[in-house]
Structures are given as C-alpha cells and as structure tokens.
Amino acid sequence: MNMGRLSDVLVGAAGDVAGTVVDPRAGLGRLRAAASASGMLTLTAGLLLGYLAARSRWRG
C-alpha cells in the first residue's frame, strides 16, 4: 500500500469522525459509504494488535 495514500485515508476518516460529532445523521451515512472491506479489515487488525500490545505491557 502506498504510504501517501494511507495518510490521505486516515485524514479523511478523521474528518468523517469529526463530521459525525457535528451532524450525526449525515456523518454516519458518510462513514458507512466510506467503509470498505479492506478498510474494516485494517481497522480490525489494528485494534487487535493494539489490544495485544497493551495486554503484554500490562502483564510485564
């Protein structure tokens, strides 16, 4: 994956989340439209890795 593209996606997602706070109905519609299978897989993998990293630090 192109790292420049990844930063664009992250900035766009942050903007969509901020828009959801301001206008929940329109923001959720944009988030649903922007969600793709690969994006959801990346998000899920990131959350899982973050959880495992935090858990290993907590026990350490």
HTML snippet that shows the backbone in 3Dmol.js (N, CA, C, O; Angstrom):
<script src="https://3Dmol.org/build/3Dmol-min.js"></script>
<div id="view" style="width:600px;height:400px;position:relative"></div>
<script>
const pdb = `
ATOM      1  N   MET A   1       0.847  -1.182   0.000  1.00  0.00           N
ATOM      2  CA  MET A   1       0.000   0.000   0.000  1.00  0.00           C
ATOM      3  C   MET A   1       0.887   1.237   0.000  1.00  0.00           C
ATOM      4  O   MET A   1       1.891   1.288   0.710  1.00  0.00           O
ATOM      5  N   ASN A   2       0.525   2.201  -0.771  1.00  0.00           N
ATOM      6  CA  ASN A   2       1.255   3.457  -0.860  1.00  0.00           C
ATOM      7  C   ASN A   2       1.048   4.246   0.435  1.00  0.00           C
ATOM      8  O   ASN A   2      -0.089   4.489   0.839  1.00  0.00           O
ATOM      9  N   MET A   3       2.139   4.643   1.080  1.00  0.00           N
ATOM     10  CA  MET A   3       2.032   5.341   2.369  1.00  0.00           C
ATOM     11  C   MET A   3       1.387   6.713   2.224  1.00  0.00           C
ATOM     12  O   MET A   3       0.726   7.174   3.155  1.00  0.00           O
ATOM     13  N   GLY A   4       1.557   7.376   1.088  1.00  0.00           N
ATOM     14  CA  GLY A   4       0.885   8.653   0.857  1.00  0.00           C
ATOM     15  C   GLY A   4      -0.622   8.476   0.822  1.00  0.00           C
ATOM     16  O   GLY A   4      -1.366   9.309   1.341  1.00  0.00           O
ATOM     17  N   ARG A   5      -1.062   7.407   0.219  1.00  0.00           N
ATOM     18  CA  ARG A   5      -2.491   7.099   0.143  1.00  0.00           C
ATOM     19  C   ARG A   5      -3.042   6.775   1.529  1.00  0.00           C
ATOM     20  O   ARG A   5      -4.161   7.164   1.864  1.00  0.00           O
ATOM     21  N   LEU A   6      -2.253   6.063   2.333  1.00  0.00           N
ATOM     22  CA  LEU A   6      -2.684   5.717   3.679  1.00  0.00           C
ATOM     23  C   LEU A   6      -2.923   6.970   4.517  1.00  0.00           C
ATOM     24  O   LEU A   6      -3.906   7.047   5.254  1.00  0.00           O
ATOM     25  N   SER A   7      -2.035   7.942   4.406  1.00  0.00           N
ATOM     26  CA  SER A   7      -2.224   9.171   5.183  1.00  0.00           C
ATOM     27  C   SER A   7      -3.458   9.920   4.712  1.00  0.00           C
ATOM     28  O   SER A   7      -4.157  10.522   5.527  1.00  0.00           O
ATOM     29  N   ASP A   8      -3.745   9.896   3.397  1.00  0.00           N
ATOM     30  CA  ASP A   8      -4.959  10.527   2.889  1.00  0.00           C
ATOM     31  C   ASP A   8      -6.206   9.850   3.452  1.00  0.00           C
ATOM     32  O   ASP A   8      -7.175  10.514   3.819  1.00  0.00           O
ATOM     33  N   VAL A   9      -6.168   8.538   3.513  1.00  0.00           N
ATOM     34  CA  VAL A   9      -7.309   7.788   4.042  1.00  0.00           C
ATOM     35  C   VAL A   9      -7.511   8.100   5.516  1.00  0.00           C
ATOM     36  O   VAL A   9      -8.643   8.285   5.962  1.00  0.00           O
ATOM     37  N   LEU A  10      -6.420   8.160   6.276  1.00  0.00           N
ATOM     38  CA  LEU A  10      -6.527   8.452   7.710  1.00  0.00           C
ATOM     39  C   LEU A  10      -7.064   9.851   7.969  1.00  0.00           C
ATOM     40  O   LEU A  10      -7.897  10.050   8.854  1.00  0.00           O
ATOM     41  N   VAL A  11      -6.590  10.812   7.199  1.00  0.00           N
ATOM     42  CA  VAL A  11      -7.076  12.189   7.365  1.00  0.00           C
ATOM     43  C   VAL A  11      -8.551  12.276   6.987  1.00  0.00           C
ATOM     44  O   VAL A  11      -9.328  12.956   7.656  1.00  0.00           O
ATOM     45  N   GLY A  12      -8.930  11.596   5.929  1.00  0.00           N
ATOM     46  CA  GLY A  12     -10.335  11.579   5.522  1.00  0.00           C
ATOM     47  C   GLY A  12     -11.222  10.931   6.565  1.00  0.00           C
ATOM     48  O   GLY A  12     -12.323  11.413   6.834  1.00  0.00           O
ATOM     49  N   ALA A  13     -10.749   9.838   7.158  1.00  0.00           N
ATOM     50  CA  ALA A  13     -11.523   9.167   8.202  1.00  0.00           C
ATOM     51  C   ALA A  13     -11.655  10.050   9.437  1.00  0.00           C
ATOM     52  O   ALA A  13     -12.716  10.094  10.059  1.00  0.00           O
ATOM     53  N   ALA A  14     -10.581  10.754   9.794  1.00  0.00           N
ATOM     54  CA  ALA A  14     -10.650  11.664  10.946  1.00  0.00           C
ATOM     55  C   ALA A  14     -11.655  12.784  10.679  1.00  0.00           C
ATOM     56  O   ALA A  14     -12.388  13.191  11.581  1.00  0.00           O
ATOM     57  N   GLY A  15     -11.689  13.276   9.456  1.00  0.00           N
ATOM     58  CA  GLY A  15     -12.661  14.301   9.089  1.00  0.00           C
ATOM     59  C   GLY A  15     -14.079  13.780   9.155  1.00  0.00           C
ATOM     60  O   GLY A  15     -14.984  14.488   9.597  1.00  0.00           O
ATOM     61  N   ASP A  16     -14.283  12.542   8.718  1.00  0.00           N
ATOM     62  CA  ASP A  16     -15.615  11.947   8.792  1.00  0.00           C
ATOM     63  C   ASP A  16     -16.063  11.757  10.239  1.00  0.00           C
ATOM     64  O   ASP A  16     -17.231  11.969  10.565  1.00  0.00           O
ATOM     65  N   VAL A  17     -15.140  11.361  11.099  1.00  0.00           N
ATOM     66  CA  VAL A  17     -15.475  11.203  12.519  1.00  0.00           C
ATOM     67  C   VAL A  17     -15.828  12.554  13.129  1.00  0.00           C
ATOM     68  O   VAL A  17     -16.786  12.651  13.897  1.00  0.00           O
ATOM     69  N   ALA A  18     -15.072  13.597  12.800  1.00  0.00           N
ATOM     70  CA  ALA A  18     -15.366  14.938  13.316  1.00  0.00           C
ATOM     71  C   ALA A  18     -16.719  15.414  12.789  1.00  0.00           C
ATOM     72  O   ALA A  18     -17.475  16.056  13.518  1.00  0.00           O
ATOM     73  N   GLY A  19     -17.024  15.109  11.549  1.00  0.00           N
ATOM     74  CA  GLY A  19     -18.323  15.471  10.987  1.00  0.00           C
ATOM     75  C   GLY A  19     -19.461  14.740  11.668  1.00  0.00           C
ATOM     76  O   GLY A  19     -20.562  15.278  11.788  1.00  0.00           O
ATOM     77  N   THR A  20     -19.209  13.521  12.115  1.00  0.00           N
ATOM     78  CA  THR A  20     -20.231  12.750  12.819  1.00  0.00           C
ATOM     79  C   THR A  20     -20.580  13.402  14.148  1.00  0.00           C
ATOM     80  O   THR A  20     -21.732  13.354  14.579  1.00  0.00           O
ATOM     81  N   VAL A  21     -19.599  14.010  14.798  1.00  0.00           N
ATOM     82  CA  VAL A  21     -19.859  14.689  16.069  1.00  0.00           C
ATOM     83  C   VAL A  21     -20.756  15.900  15.845  1.00  0.00           C
ATOM     84  O   VAL A  21     -21.651  16.175  16.644  1.00  0.00           O
ATOM     85  N   VAL A  22     -20.514  16.619  14.756  1.00  0.00           N
ATOM     86  CA  VAL A  22     -21.284  17.823  14.473  1.00  0.00           C
ATOM     87  C   VAL A  22     -22.685  17.486  13.969  1.00  0.00           C
ATOM     88  O   VAL A  22     -23.667  18.053  14.447  1.00  0.00           O
ATOM     89  N   ASP A  23     -22.786  16.566  13.008  1.00  0.00           N
ATOM     90  CA  ASP A  23     -24.071  16.177  12.421  1.00  0.00           C
ATOM     91  C   ASP A  23     -24.130  14.658  12.357  1.00  0.00           C
ATOM     92  O   ASP A  23     -23.718  14.070  11.358  1.00  0.00           O
ATOM     93  N   PRO A  24     -24.638  14.007  13.410  1.00  0.00           N
ATOM     94  CA  PRO A  24     -24.575  12.549  13.491  1.00  0.00           C
ATOM     95  C   PRO A  24     -25.238  11.825  12.321  1.00  0.00           C
ATOM     96  O   PRO A  24     -24.690  10.837  11.832  1.00  0.00           O
ATOM     97  N   ARG A  25     -26.376  12.279  11.866  1.00  0.00           N
ATOM     98  CA  ARG A  25     -27.083  11.566  10.798  1.00  0.00           C
ATOM     99  C   ARG A  25     -26.274  11.575   9.498  1.00  0.00           C
ATOM    100  O   ARG A  25     -26.081  10.524   8.887  1.00  0.00           O
ATOM    101  N   ALA A  26     -25.808  12.725   9.080  1.00  0.00           N
ATOM    102  CA  ALA A  26     -25.023  12.822   7.843  1.00  0.00           C
ATOM    103  C   ALA A  26     -23.655  12.167   8.006  1.00  0.00           C
ATOM    104  O   ALA A  26     -23.154  11.534   7.076  1.00  0.00           O
ATOM    105  N   GLY A  27     -23.060  12.313   9.165  1.00  0.00           N
ATOM    106  CA  GLY A  27     -21.744  11.746   9.404  1.00  0.00           C
ATOM    107  C   GLY A  27     -21.743  10.232   9.365  1.00  0.00           C
ATOM    108  O   GLY A  27     -20.835   9.624   8.796  1.00  0.00           O
ATOM    109  N   LEU A  28     -22.751   9.619   9.963  1.00  0.00           N
ATOM    110  CA  LEU A  28     -22.828   8.158   9.935  1.00  0.00           C
ATOM    111  C   LEU A  28     -23.064   7.650   8.521  1.00  0.00           C
ATOM    112  O   LEU A  28     -22.550   6.597   8.141  1.00  0.00           O
ATOM    113  N   GLY A  29     -23.832   8.387   7.749  1.00  0.00           N
ATOM    114  CA  GLY A  29     -24.029   7.999   6.350  1.00  0.00           C
ATOM    115  C   GLY A  29     -22.732   8.045   5.565  1.00  0.00           C
ATOM    116  O   GLY A  29     -22.463   7.155   4.758  1.00  0.00           O
ATOM    117  N   ARG A  30     -21.923   9.074   5.794  1.00  0.00           N
ATOM    118  CA  ARG A  30     -20.620   9.163   5.125  1.00  0.00           C
ATOM    119  C   ARG A  30     -19.665   8.065   5.576  1.00  0.00           C
ATOM    120  O   ARG A  30     -18.917   7.514   4.768  1.00  0.00           O
ATOM    121  N   LEU A  31     -19.692   7.750   6.872  1.00  0.00           N
ATOM    122  CA  LEU A  31     -18.820   6.692   7.369  1.00  0.00           C
ATOM    123  C   LEU A  31     -19.208   5.334   6.778  1.00  0.00           C
ATOM    124  O   LEU A  31     -18.340   4.534   6.429  1.00  0.00           O
ATOM    125  N   ARG A  32     -20.510   5.081   6.669  1.00  0.00           N
ATOM    126  CA  ARG A  32     -20.950   3.826   6.066  1.00  0.00           C
ATOM    127  C   ARG A  32     -20.563   3.745   4.608  1.00  0.00           C
ATOM    128  O   ARG A  32     -20.158   2.687   4.125  1.00  0.00           O
ATOM    129  N   ALA A  33     -20.683   4.845   3.911  1.00  0.00           N
ATOM    130  CA  ALA A  33     -20.337   4.860   2.486  1.00  0.00           C
ATOM    131  C   ALA A  33     -18.833   4.690   2.275  1.00  0.00           C
ATOM    132  O   ALA A  33     -18.411   4.080   1.292  1.00  0.00           O
ATOM    133  N   ALA A  34     -18.033   5.218   3.181  1.00  0.00           N
ATOM    134  CA  ALA A  34     -16.585   5.157   3.038  1.00  0.00           C
ATOM    135  C   ALA A  34     -16.005   3.822   3.497  1.00  0.00           C
ATOM    136  O   ALA A  34     -14.885   3.470   3.125  1.00  0.00           O
ATOM    137  N   ALA A  35     -16.759   3.081   4.299  1.00  0.00           N
ATOM    138  CA  ALA A  35     -16.254   1.819   4.832  1.00  0.00           C
ATOM    139  C   ALA A  35     -16.165   0.785   3.713  1.00  0.00           C
ATOM    140  O   ALA A  35     -17.136   0.526   3.002  1.00  0.00           O
ATOM    141  N   SER A  36     -14.998   0.215   3.579  1.00  0.00           N
ATOM    142  CA  SER A  36     -14.801  -0.856   2.607  1.00  0.00           C
ATOM    143  C   SER A  36     -14.336  -2.098   3.356  1.00  0.00           C
ATOM    144  O   SER A  36     -13.968  -2.027   4.529  1.00  0.00           O
ATOM    145  N   ALA A  37     -14.355  -3.212   2.683  1.00  0.00           N
ATOM    146  CA  ALA A  37     -13.947  -4.458   3.329  1.00  0.00           C
ATOM    147  C   ALA A  37     -12.480  -4.390   3.754  1.00  0.00           C
ATOM    148  O   ALA A  37     -12.133  -4.813   4.857  1.00  0.00           O
ATOM    149  N   SER A  38     -11.618  -3.857   2.882  1.00  0.00           N
ATOM    150  CA  SER A  38     -10.197  -3.781   3.248  1.00  0.00           C
ATOM    151  C   SER A  38      -9.970  -2.776   4.368  1.00  0.00           C
ATOM    152  O   SER A  38      -9.119  -2.993   5.230  1.00  0.00           O
ATOM    153  N   GLY A  39     -10.717  -1.685   4.364  1.00  0.00           N
ATOM    154  CA  GLY A  39     -10.590  -0.707   5.436  1.00  0.00           C
ATOM    155  C   GLY A  39     -11.038  -1.266   6.773  1.00  0.00           C
ATOM    156  O   GLY A  39     -10.403  -1.025   7.800  1.00  0.00           O
ATOM    157  N   MET A  40     -12.118  -2.003   6.760  1.00  0.00           N
ATOM    158  CA  MET A  40     -12.599  -2.608   8.003  1.00  0.00           C
ATOM    159  C   MET A  40     -11.642  -3.682   8.495  1.00  0.00           C
ATOM    160  O   MET A  40     -11.444  -3.835   9.701  1.00  0.00           O
ATOM    161  N   LEU A  41     -11.047  -4.428   7.566  1.00  0.00           N
ATOM    162  CA  LEU A  41     -10.065  -5.440   7.940  1.00  0.00           C
ATOM    163  C   LEU A  41      -8.834  -4.782   8.556  1.00  0.00           C
ATOM    164  O   LEU A  41      -8.306  -5.271   9.555  1.00  0.00           O
ATOM    165  N   THR A  42      -8.378  -3.685   7.975  1.00  0.00           N
ATOM    166  CA  THR A  42      -7.226  -2.954   8.503  1.00  0.00           C
ATOM    167  C   THR A  42      -7.532  -2.399   9.891  1.00  0.00           C
ATOM    168  O   THR A  42      -6.700  -2.491  10.794  1.00  0.00           O
ATOM    169  N   LEU A  43      -8.705  -1.832  10.062  1.00  0.00           N
ATOM    170  CA  LEU A  43      -9.102  -1.290  11.359  1.00  0.00           C
ATOM    171  C   LEU A  43      -9.174  -2.393  12.407  1.00  0.00           C
ATOM    172  O   LEU A  43      -8.686  -2.221  13.524  1.00  0.00           O
ATOM    173  N   THR A  44      -9.774  -3.516  12.057  1.00  0.00           N
ATOM    174  CA  THR A  44      -9.892  -4.631  12.993  1.00  0.00           C
ATOM    175  C   THR A  44      -8.517  -5.173  13.376  1.00  0.00           C
ATOM    176  O   THR A  44      -8.261  -5.454  14.547  1.00  0.00           O
ATOM    177  N   ALA A  45      -7.640  -5.317  12.392  1.00  0.00           N
ATOM    178  CA  ALA A  45      -6.290  -5.812  12.672  1.00  0.00           C
ATOM    179  C   ALA A  45      -5.537  -4.831  13.569  1.00  0.00           C
ATOM    180  O   ALA A  45      -4.828  -5.251  14.484  1.00  0.00           O
ATOM    181  N   GLY A  46      -5.682  -3.542  13.320  1.00  0.00           N
ATOM    182  CA  GLY A  46      -5.027  -2.532  14.151  1.00  0.00           C
ATOM    183  C   GLY A  46      -5.523  -2.550  15.584  1.00  0.00           C
ATOM    184  O   GLY A  46      -4.736  -2.444  16.524  1.00  0.00           O
ATOM    185  N   LEU A  47      -6.837  -2.685  15.748  1.00  0.00           N
ATOM    186  CA  LEU A  47      -7.394  -2.752  17.097  1.00  0.00           C
ATOM    187  C   LEU A  47      -6.913  -3.999  17.831  1.00  0.00           C
ATOM    188  O   LEU A  47      -6.593  -3.941  19.019  1.00  0.00           O
ATOM    189  N   LEU A  48      -6.862  -5.123  17.124  1.00  0.00           N
ATOM    190  CA  LEU A  48      -6.402  -6.364  17.743  1.00  0.00           C
ATOM    191  C   LEU A  48      -4.931  -6.265  18.145  1.00  0.00           C
ATOM    192  O   LEU A  48      -4.561  -6.671  19.247  1.00  0.00           O
ATOM    193  N   LEU A  49      -4.100  -5.733  17.264  1.00  0.00           N
ATOM    194  CA  LEU A  49      -2.680  -5.582  17.590  1.00  0.00           C
ATOM    195  C   LEU A  49      -2.473  -4.614  18.752  1.00  0.00           C
ATOM    196  O   LEU A  49      -1.632  -4.852  19.619  1.00  0.00           O
ATOM    197  N   GLY A  50      -3.232  -3.531  18.771  1.00  0.00           N
ATOM    198  CA  GLY A  50      -3.141  -2.585  19.879  1.00  0.00           C
ATOM    199  C   GLY A  50      -3.553  -3.209  21.203  1.00  0.00           C
ATOM    200  O   GLY A  50      -2.932  -2.966  22.238  1.00  0.00           O
ATOM    201  N   TYR A  51      -4.606  -4.013  21.157  1.00  0.00           N
ATOM    202  CA  TYR A  51      -5.062  -4.705  22.358  1.00  0.00           C
ATOM    203  C   TYR A  51      -3.997  -5.663  22.871  1.00  0.00           C
ATOM    204  O   TYR A  51      -3.690  -5.687  24.063  1.00  0.00           O
ATOM    205  N   LEU A  52      -3.437  -6.454  21.958  1.00  0.00           N
ATOM    206  CA  LEU A  52      -2.415  -7.417  22.363  1.00  0.00           C
ATOM    207  C   LEU A  52      -1.162  -6.726  22.904  1.00  0.00           C
ATOM    208  O   LEU A  52      -0.559  -7.200  23.867  1.00  0.00           O
ATOM    209  N   ALA A  53      -0.771  -5.612  22.289  1.00  0.00           N
ATOM    210  CA  ALA A  53       0.401  -4.872  22.768  1.00  0.00           C
ATOM    211  C   ALA A  53       0.138  -4.304  24.163  1.00  0.00           C
ATOM    212  O   ALA A  53       1.000  -4.383  25.039  1.00  0.00           O
ATOM    213  N   ALA A  54      -1.030  -3.741  24.368  1.00  0.00           N
ATOM    214  CA  ALA A  54      -1.366  -3.179  25.684  1.00  0.00           C
ATOM    215  C   ALA A  54      -1.451  -4.273  26.733  1.00  0.00           C
ATOM    216  O   ALA A  54      -1.030  -4.078  27.873  1.00  0.00           O
ATOM    217  N   ARG A  55      -1.993  -5.416  26.355  1.00  0.00           N
ATOM    218  CA  ARG A  55      -2.118  -6.521  27.294  1.00  0.00           C
ATOM    219  C   ARG A  55      -0.742  -7.052  27.708  1.00  0.00           C
ATOM    220  O   ARG A  55      -0.523  -7.375  28.876  1.00  0.00           O
ATOM    221  N   SER A  56       0.181  -7.141  26.748  1.00  0.00           N
ATOM    222  CA  SER A  56       1.505  -7.652  27.086  1.00  0.00           C
ATOM    223  C   SER A  56       2.259  -6.663  27.973  1.00  0.00           C
ATOM    224  O   SER A  56       3.029  -7.079  28.839  1.00  0.00           O
ATOM    225  N   ARG A  57       2.053  -5.375  27.771  1.00  0.00           N
ATOM    226  CA  ARG A  57       2.697  -4.368  28.637  1.00  0.00           C
ATOM    227  C   ARG A  57       2.110  -4.397  30.042  1.00  0.00           C
ATOM    228  O   ARG A  57       2.826  -4.196  31.023  1.00  0.00           O
ATOM    229  N   TRP A  58       0.816  -4.645  30.140  1.00  0.00           N
ATOM    230  CA  TRP A  58       0.151  -4.659  31.433  1.00  0.00           C
ATOM    231  C   TRP A  58       0.667  -5.804  32.293  1.00  0.00           C
ATOM    232  O   TRP A  58       0.862  -5.639  33.497  1.00  0.00           O
ATOM    233  N   ARG A  59       0.888  -6.957  31.684  1.00  0.00           N
ATOM    234  CA  ARG A  59       1.373  -8.126  32.417  1.00  0.00           C
ATOM    235  C   ARG A  59       2.865  -8.030  32.733  1.00  0.00           C
ATOM    236  O   ARG A  59       3.345  -8.624  33.699  1.00  0.00           O
ATOM    237  N   GLY A  60       3.603  -7.260  31.892  1.00  0.00           N
ATOM    238  CA  GLY A  60       5.056  -7.207  32.002  1.00  0.00           C
ATOM    239  C   GLY A  60       5.503  -6.502  33.206  1.00  0.00           C
ATOM    240  O   GLY A  60       6.705  -6.375  33.437  1.00  0.00           O
TER     241      GLY A  60
END
`;
const viewer = $3Dmol.createViewer("view");
viewer.addModel(pdb, "pdb");
viewer.setStyle({}, {cartoon: {color: "spectrum"}});
viewer.zoomTo();
viewer.render();
</script>
